Amino acid sequence: MDAEAQESFREFVANRSSALLKTAVLLSGGDRHAGEDLLQNALIKAAGRWHRIDEPEAYVRQVLYRQQVSRWRLKWRRRELSVAEPPETGTAPDTSGAAELRLVMRGALARLTARQRTVLVLRYFEDLPEGEVARILGCSVGTVRSATHRSLARLRALAPELAALGPAADEQRPSRDYSPMEVRP
């Protein structure tokens, strides 16, 4: 590849790699590392034929699609691998409680009004002080306090199961002086 073609290829990669990476990640099922590998292999193929390519982005996208189909076909044929001894596997910690808490919390937040949800998200999930929440919402600190209190009460009423799941999740979170399910004095 001559110097002009190299510069053209570098410029193409600099300008289009982020958009192509998004496509590659989506093609690989959301796995960023697999998407990066897929894009890198497609760019290697494009670099070898750069002087003959009329539409570089269309060419690279076509290579991405075809490579992903080829990977899928290879995985289909190599689903099982027979070995003499089963591999040793360590036991992973049980994170189902945290996942259950996230699902319950997401569902409960969805049932709140937009204002209640906004106050709780800004206050507890974004961990903003009351003054900052008041500034963002354009209201007084007292309004934020009362809205937080009412929103937590409604959240408890909508999802009483959160109280049962709360302490286990608190152990996994960084230490705080309060829990989102407790009203601070």
N, C-alpha and C positions, 0 to 999 in steps of 0.2 A: 504494500500500500504506500503510495507516494505521500509527501508531506501535505499536499492540498486535500487529499482524500482523508488522511488522518485528522486534519483540522475539522473537516466537514463532519466526520463521524463523532468526534468529541463534542462538537456543537450540538449535534442531534441528541446525543446521550444527555448532555447538560440540560437541554430544553425539554425533552420529552420523557425522561426516565421516570419522573414522579407519576405521570399519568399512566405510563405503561406498567409501573409497579402496582398501581391500584388494580389494574386489569389482571395482572398475574396473581395477586393475592386473592382476588375473587375467584379466579379460575382454580386455584389450589385449595378452595374451600375455606378461606379465611386464615390460612397458615402463612404468616408473613415470611418465615424463613424459607418455606417451600416456594413461595412467590418470588422471593429474591433469587433463589437458585434457578427457577424457571426463566426469569428475565435475563439473568446473567448468561445462561446457555443460549437464549435467543439472540442476545447482542453479540455473542461470540460468532454465531453463525452469520449474522448480518455483517460483521466486520470482515469476514472472509470473502464476502461477495459484494462489498460496498460499492465498488466501481461499476457493477452491473445492475444495481437496484435503482428503479425509477422512482418508486414511492416508498421511502424507508419505513414510515410508520405502519403502513398497510402490510409491508413485508414482515416486520417484527411481530405485529399482532397475529398474522397468519402462522408464523413459527410458534408463537406462544400457544395458540389453540392446538396445533398439531402435536406439539411436545406434551401438552397436558393429556391429550387423548392417548398418546403412546404410553405415558406413565400409568394412566388408568388401566390400559390393556395389560401392561406388565404386572401390575398389582393383582389384576384379576387372575392371571395364570399362576402367580406365585403367592397365593393366599396362605398356604401352609408350608411350613418347613419342618421336615422330620429330623429329629436329632436323637442321639442315643439316650441322653439324660435331659430331663426338663431343666430349663434355666432357673437359677435361684432368683426369687423375687422378694424384695423387702416389702414389709407391710407399710402402706402409706397411711398417714393419719386420717381419721374420719372427718371430713369437712362437710358432711351432709347437713349438720346443724346450721352452719353458716350459710349454706345455700338455701336452706329452708327459710331462715330468717330474712334473707334478701328477697325471696319470692313473696313471703307474707308482707314484708314492708312495702314492696313495690305495689302489690295489690291494694293495701290499705291506703297508701299515698294517692293512688289513682281514684279512690272513692272520696277524697277530700275535695273541697272547693279549690279553685286555682290560687286564691289568696292564702288559704290555710297551708296548702302545699308549698307555696313560695316561701312563706315565713319559716316553716320547718326546715326546708332544704337549705335556705340561706343561714339559718341559725345553727343547725346541728350538723348537716352534712358538709356545708362549706366552712363551718366553724367560724362564722363571722360574729363579731361582738354586736350587741344590741344597737349601739350607736351607728355602726356601719349599715346594718339592716335597715334602720330608720332612714338613713340618708338615701339608700338605694330605692326604698319604697316611697320616699317622699312623705313621711309621717313622723310623729314624735316617738321617742323611746318608750313612753308609756303605752302607746298604741301597739308597738311591737311586743311589749311584755304581755299585754292582755290578749293580743292575737295569738301569741305563742301558747299561753295558758289554755285558751279555748281550743286551739288546734290540737294540742296534746290530749286534751280531754276527749275531743271527737275521735282522734286516732285510737285512743284506748277503747272507746265505745265500739268503733267499727271493727277492731281487731284485738280482742282480749287475749288472743294467743300470743301476741307480742310480749306480754308481760312474762309468760312462761319461757319464751325463747331468749329474752333479753340478757340474763346473767351469763349464759354460755357464750354469747357473742361479745360481751364486755371483756371476757378473759382474753379474747383474740385481738381486741382493739388496743391501741395505745392508751395508757392510763389517762383518765379524765376525772375531774371532780364530780361529774354528773353523768347520767345516762339519758339518752333521748326520751326514755319512757318515764323519767322522773322530772318533776317540776322543781326547779331550784328554789330554795327559800329566799 
